[in-house]
């Protein structure tokens, strides 16, 4: 039978190429020497079709500056083992974190911010896949918010009072206010 699609046999006996389909293939190889002697050999070749290499991690958990962080990136398809890295054009990994070649993103981030990473995985056949992932590292709240100032109360009816004050400040932002009757 014919060679598997995508493969070629050169005159010096090199079978090469990239197979385009999987399956079992039987074919006969014939060699001729300088004295016109001929030898033939029946060969069977099984090509295993692999699923395309794909990064299945689509989001990263949020981190906190100064706290331990660890998450494992994951891929499917292709031919294991996988090697992980940042692709060209990626933002750097947050300070204090490290991406190992086996896909573990870990360490203790030292800076807050949003980091847009372009992760890349390469399989044993040198096929690559990339995935954009955003990592948000929040700051540690080290300071209590300031006390609101300038509180004024205005009667707005027999059952309603409007309150107005100067906003509090905080190193990571004020999330809200709670009023209590005393």
N, C-alpha and C positions, 0 to 999 in steps of 0.2 A: 504494500500500500504506500501511499504518499507520506512524506514527512509531516509532523504536526504543523498546522498553520503558524507562520511566524518564525519557523526554524529553517536553516539552510545547512547544507553539507558542502564544504569546500573540497577542491581537488586534492588537498593535502590531508583530508580526513577530519577536519574540525567541524563539529556540529555546534552551531551558535545561533543566536537570535533571541527574541522574546516571544514565547508562545502566546498566542491570542485566545486559545481555548484549552480547557482541561479535558482529560479523558485518557483512554488507553489506545496506543498507536503501535501497530506492527508494520515493519518495513524491512526491506532487504538492502544491505550495503554490499556493493561490489567493488573490488580493488583489482587493478590491472598493473602488472609489473612491466619493466622495460623489455622483457622477452615475450610480451603478450600473454603471460600467464594470468589466469583469472581466478579469484577466490571470492566467494560470497558468504554472507552471514546474515541470518535472520535475527532481527533485534526487536525487542518490545520496550516501549518507553511509556511510562505513566506520568502524566502531567497533572498535578493537583492545582486546581484553580483556587486562588486565595481571594477572600473578600477584600475590597479596597481598604487601605490603611485610613483610619479615621480617629480623630481625637474626640472622645465622648464626654470629656469634662467641658461643660458649657458655662459654668460660673464658679467663682471662688468665694469661700466664706469670708466675711469681714474680719479684719484683725484689729488689735488694739496696740498702740505704741507702748512698748515696755512689757508686753505680755507674750508668752510663748505662743507660737503659731505653727501649725502643721497641717498640710493637706496633700493628698496623693493625686497626681494627674493620671488619667486613664485613657487608653487607646484600644481599638479593636482592629482586626483585619491584618493584612500584611503578613510579614514573616517575623516572628519573635526571634531574638530579643529586640526590645526597643531602646533607643537612646534619645533622651530629652535634652532640649536646649532652648534658648531664646532665638527666634528668627531675626534676621537682619531687619532693622527698622523698628525693633521693639524698644519701648522705654526700658530703662534699667529696672532690675528687681529692687524693691524697697530696701534701703539700708538695714542691715541686720538679718536679712533673709537670704537663703541660698536655694537654688534649684539644682538638685543632683541629677546625674545622667539617668537614674532610674525613675525620675519624675516626682520626687518628693520635694515640695516647696515648704521649707521650715526654717525656724530660727526665732529671733525676737526682734520684731521691727522697731526701729528707733525713731522713725519720722512718720508723721501723719500725712495723709493725702490720698489721692486716687491715682493709681498706677496702671496704665494701659499696657498690658503685656501681650506680645505676639509669641505664643509658645509653638515649638516645633518638635515633632517626633520623627525619628528615622528608624526604619526597620532593618533587618539583616540583609535585605536586598537593595539597600540604599534608597528606598522610596521614602518620600517625606510627605507629611501633612502638617498644616498649621491651623491654629485656632486663636482668635483674639479673646483675651480674658481681662477683665477689669478687677483689680484688687483695691478695696478701700480699707485704709488703715485710719482708725479714729484716734484722736488724741486722748491722753489720760486727763481727766478732770482733776486738776490740782488745787483749784481755788474755788471757794464757795461764791455764789453770785452776790453782787452788791445788793444792799437793801434799797427797794424803790424809795424815791424821795418825792416831795411836793404833792402829797396826797391831798386831793380836794374832793369833797362830796357835794353834789347838787341835788336838791329835791326835784324829782321829775314827775311828781304826782303823789297821790295819797298812799300808794303802795310801792313806789319805785324810787331808787336813789341811783344817780349816775356817779361813778367813781372815775377819777382821772389822776394819773401819776406819771413821774418820769421813769422810764424803763430801767430795769436792772441791767448790769453788764456781767459777763462771765468769760473765762478763757476759752470755753468750748461752745458758748452760746446758751441762751436761756430757752428752756423748752416750754415753759408755761408758768402760770401763777395760780395759786389756790387762795381763796378768801375764806376766812372763818369768822364766825360771829363770836365776840367775847362777852 
